[in-house]
Amino acid sequence: MGQVRTLGPDDLLVIAGEELVGPVKNLDRALRRHRAGLSMETGEESEALAPLTNRLPSRVRRLVLDRARVIHLPGATGPASHRDLLAALMDLVVADERGHHAVSVLADFFHRQAGEALGSSAEEWVGALTVAGVTVLPDPGGSVAMRLASRRNAVDTYHTRLVAEAGRIDLSLLADDLPPLVVDNLIGGLQIDVEANRASPFLLPTLRRWRRMLVVGQPGSGKSVAVREIAAHCASRADSPVPIPVLLPRPLKGQPGRLTINSLIGDAVVNTVSDTDCAPLAAYLREEIGQGRALVLCDGLDECGARAPWVAQQLEGILTSLHPSCGFVVTTRANAQGAATRLGLPRVELAPPQDLDATIDSVLVACAEARIPSRTERPSWQHDVPGSRTRRRSTSICSRCRCSPLCLLSVARTHRTPTSLQGVQRCCIAR
């Protein structure tokens, strides 16, 4: 079935086996009679053809029955010439002419499954080869195994790029040449305020329980960081849903008449992997959504401007169509939360940071490494520039006025006097 769409005008579908038992042993004769336009001559032929016919969708049934051929290869997994044929065929699919090794790996795999009376899929076969160190050649337009390898590579690239963003804080507002700062377990420290809840629960465990929520926050409060950190966290764990991060203004650039789940998938895919990986990755994400194993992360509803109400309406339709187990998160500033209420998502607000001393110190360390050539002078610079009293005051300002993490950069840049800090406080209140 998986091979049908790749068939050329002269291609065949081959069913090969070392030992044909049960109805399959009469399948070759039954297929020959079918191709000749003859009715089945014996009950055994009818019994051989029926399982295949019943499992094929009507749109491809005739094509498969016309192209299918059965090859009996006795002793194929033993030291015989038949094994060379299988290895030669396998060399068309695997890299580095490792066809013989690939045949051995799959033979062992099939024998183990036969002993346990288990079935398997082509995806598991590719996985078995990968575990054994055999590389299946990726090709989005090739055979089933090659298409699966292409998809596996695309998914791995997708996850790797999402994970690589974990904990990164951009310091370019301080200076263009400052590298990003990486904070360990940044996702673990993100807290939210929930109505009728005195304490500020942590974002991640709450999302695990709820699966769906509306996250409201001030400009620069960390909404996009939260989306990025959730995506990185999920991408790094096999038991987590597949994250699909989307920046909502991007799908609007083409002035679409409507937004669909494919629009959101397209945004997540195009901005994460190469053009060749887009199609297999998109197909994988659609499958995961259909199975309820995905988490759609929609960032920046407020950034859609005047179209925010329309986007919310479109998201409502998408949300209604999703598998009930799919997660769904929307982030927005307060100015667009009215439009977002139609989604019916439980609302949370990002809580202000409680202790910024360690983060400010990390920012100053990064600045010192970029600006102070002498390592021996860096500690004194870090101590003298902010001053302990100023640092304490800066963190209390951030907690008291509920400002955004962007204030950290302002504090680090304007920390020299209490007067400049007052300016930062007025800026934060204005935000």
Kinemage of the C-alpha trace (Angstrom):
@kinemage 1
@onewidth
@group {chain A} dominant
@subgroup {mainchain}
@vectorlist {calphas} color= white
{ca met a 1} P 0.000 0.000 0.000
{ca gly a 2} L 2.691 2.472 0.948
{ca gln a 3} L 4.517 1.879 -2.338
{ca val a 4} L 1.558 2.540 -4.631
{ca arg a 5} L 1.993 6.279 -5.085
{ca thr a 6} L 5.644 5.845 -6.148
{ca leu a 7} L 4.972 3.221 -8.839
{ca gly a 8} L 6.215 4.022 -12.316
{ca pro a 9} L 4.555 2.607 -15.462
{ca asp a 10} L 6.731 -0.548 -15.450
{ca asp a 11} L 7.228 -1.033 -11.695
{ca leu a 12} L 6.124 -4.168 -9.871
{ca leu a 13} L 5.216 -4.916 -6.263
{ca val a 14} L 7.127 -7.969 -5.054
{ca ile a 15} L 6.086 -10.252 -2.207
{ca ala a 16} L 9.119 -12.390 -1.387
{ca gly a 17} L 9.392 -15.115 1.197
{ca glu a 18} L 11.686 -17.897 2.299
{ca glu a 19} L 8.822 -20.203 3.258
{ca leu a 20} L 5.303 -19.632 1.969
{ca val a 21} L 2.707 -21.172 4.243
{ca gly a 22} L -1.044 -21.031 4.616
{ca pro a 23} L -3.040 -19.246 1.924
{ca val a 24} L 0.077 -17.383 0.724
{ca lys a 25} L 1.516 -20.532 -0.863
{ca asn a 26} L -1.263 -20.379 -3.473
{ca leu a 27} L -1.154 -16.614 -3.940
{ca asp a 28} L 1.170 -16.653 -6.955
{ca arg a 29} L -1.185 -18.936 -8.887
{ca ala a 30} L -4.209 -16.855 -7.859
{ca leu a 31} L -2.575 -13.606 -9.002
{ca arg a 32} L -1.644 -15.149 -12.347
{ca arg a 33} L -5.271 -16.124 -12.974
{ca his a 34} L -6.413 -12.652 -11.929
{ca arg a 35} L -4.044 -10.985 -14.408
{ca ala a 36} L -5.242 -13.309 -17.164
{ca gly a 37} L -8.839 -12.335 -16.450
{ca leu a 38} L -9.747 -15.853 -15.352
{ca ser a 39} L -11.915 -16.811 -12.407
{ca met a 40} L -10.351 -18.730 -9.551
{ca glu a 41} L -10.151 -22.427 -10.373
{ca thr a 42} L -9.994 -23.831 -6.857
{ca gly a 43} L -11.122 -22.867 -3.397
{ca glu a 44} L -7.485 -22.617 -2.357
{ca glu a 45} L -6.902 -19.900 -4.937
{ca ser a 46} L -9.939 -17.961 -3.742
{ca glu a 47} L -8.780 -18.280 -0.139
{ca ala a 48} L -5.316 -17.022 -1.116
{ca leu a 49} L -6.622 -13.940 -2.935
{ca ala a 50} L -9.402 -12.974 -0.520
{ca pro a 51} L -7.246 -11.692 2.391
{ca leu a 52} L -5.290 -9.455 0.026
{ca thr a 53} L -8.394 -8.172 -1.767
{ca asn a 54} L -10.248 -7.453 1.461
{ca arg a 55} L -7.408 -5.371 2.874
{ca leu a 56} L -6.974 -3.141 -0.175
{ca pro a 57} L -8.956 0.108 -0.578
{ca ser a 58} L -11.037 0.093 -3.727
{ca arg a 59} L -9.075 2.999 -5.255
{ca val a 60} L -5.846 0.966 -5.445
{ca arg a 61} L -7.109 -2.622 -5.460
{ca arg a 62} L -6.883 -3.233 -9.191
{ca leu a 63} L -3.455 -1.591 -9.496
{ca val a 64} L -1.966 -3.639 -6.656
{ca leu a 65} L -3.391 -6.936 -7.909
{ca asp a 66} L -2.082 -6.240 -11.409
{ca arg a 67} L 1.424 -5.306 -10.255
{ca ala a 68} L 1.887 -7.824 -7.420
{ca arg a 69} L 4.303 -10.741 -7.938
{ca val a 70} L 5.221 -13.539 -5.539
{ca ile a 71} L 8.794 -14.833 -5.377
{ca his a 72} L 9.661 -17.945 -3.398
{ca leu a 73} L 13.260 -17.806 -2.101
{ca pro a 74} L 13.971 -21.054 -0.221
{ca gly a 75} L 16.988 -20.799 2.057
{ca ala a 76} L 17.171 -17.046 1.546
{ca thr a 77} L 18.393 -16.386 5.077
{ca gly a 78} L 21.000 -19.125 4.920
{ca pro a 79} L 24.373 -19.159 3.144
{ca ala a 80} L 22.899 -19.511 -0.327
{ca ser a 81} L 22.882 -17.581 -3.589
{ca his a 82} L 19.350 -16.415 -2.858
{ca arg a 83} L 20.745 -14.334 -0.014
{ca asp a 84} L 22.956 -12.505 -2.502
{ca leu a 85} L 19.854 -11.518 -4.445
{ca leu a 86} L 18.220 -10.100 -1.316
{ca ala a 87} L 21.411 -8.239 -0.425
{ca ala a 88} L 21.620 -6.775 -3.931
{ca leu a 89} L 18.033 -5.566 -3.661
{ca met a 90} L 18.731 -4.164 -0.194
{ca asp a 91} L 21.726 -2.231 -1.528
{ca leu a 92} L 19.227 -0.093 -3.431
{ca val a 93} L 17.768 1.032 -0.095
{ca val a 94} L 20.687 1.176 2.367
{ca ala a 95} L 23.932 3.146 2.298
{ca asp a 96} L 27.540 1.952 1.991
{ca glu a 97} L 26.655 -1.345 0.253
{ca arg a 98} L 25.631 -2.938 3.539
{ca gly a 99} L 22.879 -5.004 1.984
{ca his a 100} L 24.145 -8.311 3.428
{ca his a 101} L 24.233 -6.894 6.941
{ca ala a 102} L 20.779 -5.371 6.487
{ca val a 103} L 19.363 -8.747 5.413
{ca ser a 104} L 20.878 -10.401 8.495
{ca val a 105} L 19.478 -7.725 10.804
{ca leu a 106} L 15.964 -8.052 9.391
{ca ala a 107} L 16.114 -11.853 9.361
{ca asp a 108} L 16.955 -11.873 13.069
{ca phe a 109} L 14.233 -9.298 13.710
{ca phe a 110} L 11.601 -11.356 11.871
{ca his a 111} L 12.620 -14.563 13.624
{ca arg a 112} L 12.240 -12.935 17.040
{ca gln a 113} L 8.832 -11.627 16.105
{ca ala a 114} L 7.741 -14.957 14.669
{ca gly a 115} L 8.651 -16.639 17.936
{ca glu a 116} L 6.469 -14.166 19.824
{ca ala a 117} L 3.653 -14.305 17.254
{ca leu a 118} L 3.924 -10.550 16.666
{ca gly a 119} L 3.384 -8.508 13.547
{ca ser a 120} L 5.405 -5.450 12.527
{ca ser a 121} L 5.403 -2.483 10.189
{ca ala a 122} L 7.859 -1.002 7.728
{ca glu a 123} L 8.539 1.771 10.243
{ca glu a 124} L 9.695 -0.833 12.774
{ca trp a 125} L 11.914 -2.431 10.136
{ca val a 126} L 13.592 0.901 9.446
{ca gly a 127} L 13.959 1.385 13.197
{ca ala a 128} L 15.597 -2.037 13.566
{ca leu a 129} L 18.096 -1.199 10.827
{ca thr a 130} L 18.840 2.179 12.397
{ca val a 131} L 19.492 0.612 15.807
{ca ala a 132} L 21.880 -1.843 14.121
{ca gly a 133} L 23.819 1.025 12.558
{ca val a 134} L 22.518 0.511 9.024
{ca thr a 135} L 21.578 3.759 7.290
{ca val a 136} L 18.467 3.634 5.132
{ca leu a 137} L 18.823 6.104 2.258
{ca pro a 138} L 16.318 8.954 2.797
{ca asp a 139} L 14.223 9.906 -0.236
{ca pro a 140} L 10.784 11.574 0.036
{ca gly a 141} L 9.874 10.137 -3.372
{ca gly a 142} L 11.433 6.692 -2.982
{ca ser a 143} L 10.238 3.380 -1.616
{ca val a 144} L 8.344 3.096 1.662
{ca ala a 145} L 11.536 2.507 3.665
{ca met a 146} L 13.275 5.471 2.044
{ca arg a 147} L 10.300 7.723 2.668
{ca leu a 148} L 10.174 6.605 6.291
{ca ala a 149} L 13.901 7.291 6.642
{ca ser a 150} L 13.350 10.737 5.165
{ca arg a 151} L 10.598 11.400 7.670
{ca arg a 152} L 12.685 10.088 10.560
{ca asn a 153} L 15.532 12.433 9.606
{ca ala a 154} L 13.130 15.377 9.323
{ca val a 155} L 11.604 14.643 12.736
{ca asp a 156} L 15.036 14.264 14.346
{ca thr a 157} L 16.150 17.589 12.864
{ca tyr a 158} L 12.948 19.244 14.055
{ca his a 159} L 13.354 17.983 17.616
{ca thr a 160} L 17.070 18.840 17.690
{ca arg a 161} L 16.447 22.441 16.657
{ca leu a 162} L 13.671 22.914 19.187
{ca val a 163} L 15.782 21.438 21.990
{ca ala a 164} L 18.752 23.651 21.037
{ca glu a 165} L 16.704 26.741 21.955
{ca ala a 166} L 16.132 25.642 25.551
{ca gly a 167} L 17.175 28.176 28.185
{ca arg a 168} L 18.553 30.757 25.735
{ca ile a 169} L 18.268 34.435 26.705
{ca asp a 170} L 19.057 36.917 23.940
{ca leu a 171} L 21.397 39.684 25.139
{ca ser a 172} L 21.518 41.600 21.857
{ca leu a 173} L 19.616 44.508 23.456
{ca leu a 174} L 22.697 45.113 25.569
{ca ala a 175} L 25.189 44.717 22.724
{ca asp a 176} L 25.088 43.081 19.324
{ca asp a 177} L 28.180 40.978 19.953
{ca leu a 178} L 27.013 39.432 23.244
{ca pro a 179} L 26.282 35.707 22.838
{ca pro a 180} L 22.999 34.307 24.179
{ca leu a 181} L 22.925 33.372 27.832
{ca val a 182} L 21.836 29.808 28.593
{ca val a 183} L 19.893 29.267 31.823
{ca asp a 184} L 19.538 25.691 33.043
{ca asn a 185} L 15.975 24.465 33.583
{ca leu a 186} L 14.437 27.780 32.653
{ca ile a 187} L 11.099 26.051 32.055
{ca gly a 188} L 11.111 24.736 35.630
{ca gly a 189} L 11.085 28.261 37.071
{ca leu a 190} L 8.195 29.687 35.060
{ca gln a 191} L 5.207 30.354 37.322
{ca ile a 192} L 1.652 31.460 36.629
{ca asp a 193} L -1.106 33.249 38.509
{ca val a 194} L -4.439 31.464 38.488
{ca glu a 195} L -7.667 33.009 39.716
{ca ala a 196} L -8.791 31.796 43.160
{ca asn a 197} L -5.332 30.369 43.796
{ca arg a 198} L -3.176 32.155 46.367
{ca ala a 199} L 0.042 30.444 45.441
{ca ser a 200} L 1.626 30.791 42.004
{ca pro a 201} L 1.784 27.271 40.579
{ca phe a 202} L 4.464 26.355 38.088
{ca leu a 203} L 3.530 26.496 34.422
{ca leu a 204} L 4.729 23.084 33.273
{ca pro a 205} L 2.908 20.792 35.738
{ca thr a 206} L -0.260 22.867 35.319
{ca leu a 207} L -0.092 22.443 31.541
{ca arg a 208} L 0.406 18.703 31.971
{ca arg a 209} L -2.861 18.521 33.900
{ca trp a 210} L -4.926 20.931 31.821
{ca arg a 211} L -3.423 20.354 28.337
{ca arg a 212} L -5.086 23.577 27.128
{ca met a 213} L -4.818 27.166 28.347
{ca leu a 214} L -4.744 30.864 27.481
{ca val a 215} L -1.560 32.542 28.722
{ca val a 216} L -1.829 36.306 29.248
{ca gly a 217} L 1.154 38.541 29.933
{ca gln a 218} L 2.556 42.025 29.579
{ca pro a 219} L 4.866 42.963 26.690
{ca gly a 220} L 8.099 41.078 27.112
{ca ser a 221} L 6.830 39.177 30.137
{ca gly a 222} L 8.061 35.894 28.752
{ca lys a 223} L 5.114 34.558 26.758
{ca ser a 224} L 7.262 33.696 23.750
{ca val a 225} L 9.961 32.319 26.036
{ca ala a 226} L 7.339 30.103 27.679
{ca val a 227} L 6.224 28.763 24.285
{ca arg a 228} L 9.811 28.135 23.251
{ca glu a 229} L 10.684 26.404 26.539
{ca ile a 230} L 7.571 24.200 26.458
{ca ala a 231} L 8.429 23.176 22.889
{ca ala a 232} L 12.032 22.380 23.818
{ca his a 233} L 10.949 20.413 26.885
{ca cys a 234} L 8.456 18.297 24.925
{ca ala a 235} L 10.872 17.742 22.033
{ca ser a 236} L 13.480 16.342 24.422
{ca arg a 237} L 11.182 13.677 25.909
{ca ala a 238} L 9.787 10.681 24.064
{ca asp a 239} L 6.758 10.451 26.374
{ca ser a 240} L 5.685 14.063 25.784
{ca pro a 241} L 3.310 15.263 23.056
{ca val a 242} L 4.896 16.496 19.843
{ca pro a 243} L 5.187 20.305 20.107
{ca ile a 244} L 4.009 22.493 17.217
{ca pro a 245} L 5.080 26.101 17.976
{ca val a 246} L 3.438 28.746 15.773
{ca leu a 247} L 3.906 32.520 15.668
{ca leu a 248} L 0.385 33.584 14.729
{ca pro a 249} L 1.188 36.727 12.691
{ca arg a 250} L 3.259 34.723 10.193
{ca pro a 251} L 0.428 32.706 8.596
{ca leu a 252} L -1.395 36.020 8.005
{ca lys a 253} L 1.258 37.416 5.677
{ca gly a 254} L -0.347 35.837 2.634
{ca gln a 255} L -3.755 37.282 3.545
{ca pro a 256} L -5.439 33.849 3.747
{ca gly a 257} L -9.206 33.537 3.577
{ca arg a 258} L -9.125 31.109 6.474
{ca leu a 259} L -6.731 29.448 8.872
{ca thr a 260} L -6.591 25.671 9.147
{ca ile a 261} L -4.522 23.225 11.125
{ca asn a 262} L -2.429 22.819 7.968
{ca ser a 263} L -1.714 26.569 8.064
{ca leu a 264} L -0.341 26.208 11.586
{ca ile a 265} L 1.658 23.103 10.688
{ca gly a 266} L 3.091 24.901 7.676
{ca asp a 267} L 4.358 27.747 9.828
{ca ala a 268} L 5.984 25.392 12.327
{ca val a 269} L 7.625 23.351 9.571
{ca val a 270} L 8.859 26.080 7.219
{ca asn a 271} L 10.598 27.973 10.001
{ca thr a 272} L 12.325 24.940 11.498
{ca val a 273} L 13.596 22.543 8.806
{ca ser a 274} L 14.898 22.645 5.230
{ca asp a 275} L 12.627 22.642 2.183
{ca thr a 276} L 13.281 18.948 1.488
{ca asp a 277} L 12.230 18.007 5.023
{ca cys a 278} L 9.031 20.067 5.031
{ca ala a 279} L 6.697 17.547 3.365
{ca pro a 280} L 7.669 14.458 5.431
{ca leu a 281} L 7.679 16.477 8.659
{ca ala a 282} L 4.266 17.995 7.924
{ca ala a 283} L 2.858 14.518 7.243
{ca tyr a 284} L 4.258 13.303 10.569
{ca leu a 285} L 2.773 16.238 12.501
{ca arg a 286} L -0.643 15.672 10.904
{ca glu a 287} L -0.528 12.033 11.998
{ca glu a 288} L 0.394 12.988 15.557
{ca ile a 289} L -2.439 15.524 15.701
{ca gly a 290} L -4.872 12.931 14.386
{ca gln a 291} L -3.783 10.526 17.125
{ca gly a 292} L -4.047 13.168 19.860
{ca arg a 293} L -0.307 13.143 20.536
{ca ala a 294} L 0.455 16.800 19.733
{ca leu a 295} L 0.620 20.123 21.559
{ca val a 296} L -0.171 23.172 19.404
{ca leu a 297} L 1.482 26.328 20.788
{ca cys a 298} L 0.062 29.532 19.265
{ca asp a 299} L 2.102 32.582 20.242
{ca gly a 300} L 1.222 36.259 19.765
{ca leu a 301} L -2.524 36.595 19.213
{ca asp a 302} L -2.209 40.297 20.120
{ca glu a 303} L 0.481 40.738 17.447
{ca cys a 304} L -2.164 40.049 14.802
{ca gly a 305} L -3.418 43.594 15.428
{ca ala a 306} L -6.836 44.407 13.999
{ca arg a 307} L -7.161 40.827 12.742
{ca ala a 308} L -6.883 39.336 16.237
{ca pro a 309} L -10.669 38.769 16.563
{ca trp a 310} L -10.734 37.045 13.167
{ca val a 311} L -7.714 34.899 14.081
{ca ala a 312} L -9.414 33.928 17.359
{ca gln a 313} L -12.497 32.902 15.388
{ca gln a 314} L -10.358 30.743 13.099
{ca leu a 315} L -8.548 29.181 16.053
{ca glu a 316} L -11.918 28.343 17.583
{ca gly a 317} L -12.770 26.299 14.481
{ca ile a 318} L -9.392 24.556 14.562
{ca leu a 319} L -9.722 23.821 18.268
{ca thr a 320} L -13.145 22.265 17.747
{ca ser a 321} L -11.774 19.930 15.068
{ca leu a 322} L -8.821 18.654 17.106
{ca his a 323} L -8.593 15.277 18.775
{ca pro a 324} L -9.742 15.760 22.400
{ca ser a 325} L -6.338 14.646 23.695
{ca cys a 326} L -4.444 17.297 21.712
{ca gly a 327} L -2.996 20.122 23.764
{ca phe a 328} L -3.609 23.721 22.727
{ca val a 329} L -2.005 26.885 24.130
{ca val a 330} L -2.572 30.495 23.032
{ca thr a 331} L -0.542 33.435 24.316
{ca thr a 332} L -1.558 37.102 24.175
{ca arg a 333} L -1.207 40.460 25.825
{ca ala a 334} L -4.140 41.723 27.832
{ca asn a 335} L -5.313 43.958 24.975
{ca ala a 336} L -6.400 40.908 22.920
{ca gln a 337} L -7.691 38.630 25.650
{ca gly a 338} L -11.247 39.758 24.921
{ca ala a 339} L -11.008 38.226 21.455
{ca ala a 340} L -9.446 35.115 22.961
{ca thr a 341} L -12.312 34.471 25.375
{ca arg a 342} L -14.318 32.847 22.576
{ca leu a 343} L -11.821 29.975 22.648
{ca gly a 344} L -13.095 28.903 26.058
{ca leu a 345} L -9.587 28.171 27.322
{ca pro a 346} L -8.769 28.451 31.030
{ca arg a 347} L -6.897 31.713 31.586
{ca val a 348} L -3.583 32.064 33.420
{ca glu a 349} L -1.186 34.973 33.766
{ca leu a 350} L 2.572 34.682 33.861
{ca ala a 351} L 3.723 35.443 37.391
{ca pro a 352} L 6.452 38.055 37.985
{ca pro a 353} L 9.943 36.750 38.759
{ca gln a 354} L 10.597 36.368 42.471
{ca asp a 355} L 14.392 36.480 42.622
{ca leu a 356} L 16.440 37.958 39.804
{ca asp a 357} L 19.822 38.162 41.564
{ca ala a 358} L 21.207 35.028 39.931
{ca thr a 359} L 19.985 36.040 36.483
{ca ile a 360} L 21.401 39.564 36.712
{ca asp a 361} L 24.706 38.112 37.901
{ca ser a 362} L 24.732 35.778 34.879
{ca val a 363} L 24.072 38.721 32.548
{ca leu a 364} L 26.943 40.664 34.094
{ca val a 365} L 29.258 37.663 33.807
{ca ala a 366} L 28.439 37.428 30.108
{ca cys a 367} L 29.107 41.152 29.690
{ca ala a 368} L 32.414 40.865 31.545
{ca glu a 369} L 33.561 37.946 29.388
{ca ala a 370} L 32.807 39.947 26.242
{ca arg a 371} L 34.187 43.318 27.415
{ca ile a 372} L 36.970 42.737 29.993
{ca pro a 373} L 39.985 40.995 28.412
{ca ser a 374} L 41.697 40.275 31.734
{ca arg a 375} L 40.124 37.438 33.673
{ca thr a 376} L 41.584 38.742 36.907
{ca glu a 377} L 39.781 42.084 36.488
{ca arg a 378} L 36.359 40.611 35.756
{ca pro a 379} L 35.291 39.754 39.333
{ca ser a 380} L 36.010 43.266 40.606
{ca trp a 381} L 34.184 44.809 37.628
{ca gln a 382} L 31.138 42.622 38.278
{ca his a 383} L 31.164 43.638 41.941
{ca asp a 384} L 31.806 47.361 41.482
{ca val a 385} L 29.412 48.064 38.612
{ca pro a 386} L 26.070 47.020 40.031
{ca gly a 387} L 26.728 47.323 43.771
{ca ser a 388} L 24.911 45.016 46.143
{ca arg a 389} L 22.395 47.693 47.230
{ca thr a 390} L 21.515 48.493 43.621
{ca arg a 391} L 21.042 44.840 42.728
{ca arg a 392} L 18.699 44.253 45.646
{ca arg a 393} L 16.729 47.327 44.721
{ca ser a 394} L 16.511 46.316 41.064
{ca thr a 395} L 15.058 42.910 41.882
{ca ser a 396} L 12.549 44.405 44.282
{ca ile a 397} L 11.451 46.846 41.590
{ca cys a 398} L 10.879 44.009 39.139
{ca ser a 399} L 8.850 42.004 41.632
{ca arg a 400} L 6.853 44.979 42.885
{ca cys a 401} L 5.834 46.505 39.550
{ca arg a 402} L 5.441 43.093 37.849
{ca cys a 403} L 7.653 44.158 34.988
{ca ser a 404} L 8.912 41.986 32.187
{ca pro a 405} L 12.242 40.161 31.964
{ca leu a 406} L 13.203 42.825 29.420
{ca cys a 407} L 13.599 45.029 32.489
{ca leu a 408} L 16.610 42.892 33.419
{ca leu a 409} L 18.460 44.312 30.457
{ca ser a 410} L 17.407 47.834 31.371
{ca val a 411} L 18.558 47.266 34.956
{ca ala a 412} L 21.874 45.866 33.783
{ca arg a 413} L 22.322 48.851 31.488
{ca thr a 414} L 21.087 51.664 33.772
{ca his a 415} L 21.922 50.330 37.206
{ca arg a 416} L 24.600 52.897 38.194
{ca thr a 417} L 22.453 55.218 40.311
{ca pro a 418} L 19.148 55.127 42.181
{ca thr a 419} L 17.941 57.882 39.842
{ca ser a 420} L 18.386 55.674 36.780
{ca leu a 421} L 16.590 52.862 38.563
{ca gln a 422} L 13.671 55.164 39.196
{ca gly a 423} L 13.572 55.755 35.463
{ca val a 424} L 13.446 52.008 34.925
{ca gln a 425} L 10.594 51.754 37.432
{ca arg a 426} L 8.618 54.458 35.607
{ca cys a 427} L 9.276 52.623 32.332
{ca cys a 428} L 8.035 49.344 33.802
{ca ile a 429} L 4.885 50.934 35.225
{ca ala a 430} L 4.197 52.534 31.858
{ca arg a 431} L 4.417 49.105 30.250
